[in-house]
């Protein structure tokens, strides 16, 4: 099981360098790509055991929030004697 970020061809397909306001099709495409990436992330997190999740700093109950919004509030992992 690989947790490395891979290039997503759906994000780069048809990407223009100019800053043009995206039309409805581009917004729909972007929304679909984000949904597919989240589904893939949910599948990956679902395959991880609790120890692996603890190693990356999330709990199973917080996985959906971490997938959607990231881990802004990163709490340092304390050694067992400081808990």
C-alpha positions in Angstrom: 0.0 0.0 0.0 1.5 3.3 -1.1 0.7 6.6 0.6 2.8 8.7 -1.8 1.0 11.5 -3.6 0.8 10.6 -7.3 0.2 13.0 -10.2 -3.4 13.2 -11.1 -3.9 13.4 -14.9 -7.4 14.7 -14.4 -6.0 17.8 -12.7 -3.5 18.6 -15.3 -5.6 17.7 -18.4 -6.4 20.8 -20.3 -4.9 23.1 -17.8 -4.1 26.5 -19.2 -1.5 28.8 -17.7 -3.6 31.9 -18.0 -5.8 33.1 -15.2 -9.2 32.8 -16.8 -12.3 32.6 -14.8 -13.4 28.9 -15.1 -16.7 28.2 -16.9 -19.4 25.9 -15.7 -17.8 22.8 -17.3 -14.4 23.6 -15.7 -16.0 24.0 -12.3 -18.0 20.7 -12.7 -14.8 19.0 -13.8 -12.9 20.3 -10.8 -15.6 19.3 -8.4 -15.6 15.8 -9.9 -11.8 15.5 -9.6 -11.9 16.6 -6.0 -14.7 14.0 -5.2 -12.6 11.3 -6.9 -9.5 12.2 -4.9 -11.5 12.2 -1.6 -13.0 8.9 -2.4 -9.5 7.5 -3.1 -8.3 9.0 0.2 -11.2 7.5 2.1 -10.4 4.1 0.7 -6.7 4.5 1.6 -7.5 5.6 5.2 -10.0 2.8 5.5 -7.3 0.2 4.7 -5.0 1.6 7.4 -5.0 0.2 10.9 -5.2 2.4 14.0 -1.4 2.3 14.5 -0.7 3.7 11.0 -3.3 6.4 11.5 -1.8 7.3 14.9 1.7 7.5 13.2 0.4 10.1 10.8 -1.4 12.0 13.6 -5.1 11.3 13.0 -7.7 9.2 14.6 -10.2 7.1 12.7 -13.1 9.4 13.8 -11.2 12.5 12.5 -10.3 10.9 9.2 -13.1 12.6 7.2 -12.3 16.0 8.6 -8.6 15.5 7.8 -9.4 14.4 4.2 -11.7 17.4 3.6 -9.8 20.2 5.5 -6.3 18.9 6.2 -4.6 18.8 9.6 -4.4 22.5 10.5 -4.3 21.8 14.2 -1.4 19.5 14.4 -0.9 18.4 17.9 2.6 17.1 18.7 2.8 13.4 19.6 4.0 13.2 23.2 6.0 10.2 24.5 4.2 7.9 26.8 5.8 9.3 30.0 4.5 12.9 29.3 0.9 11.9 28.8 
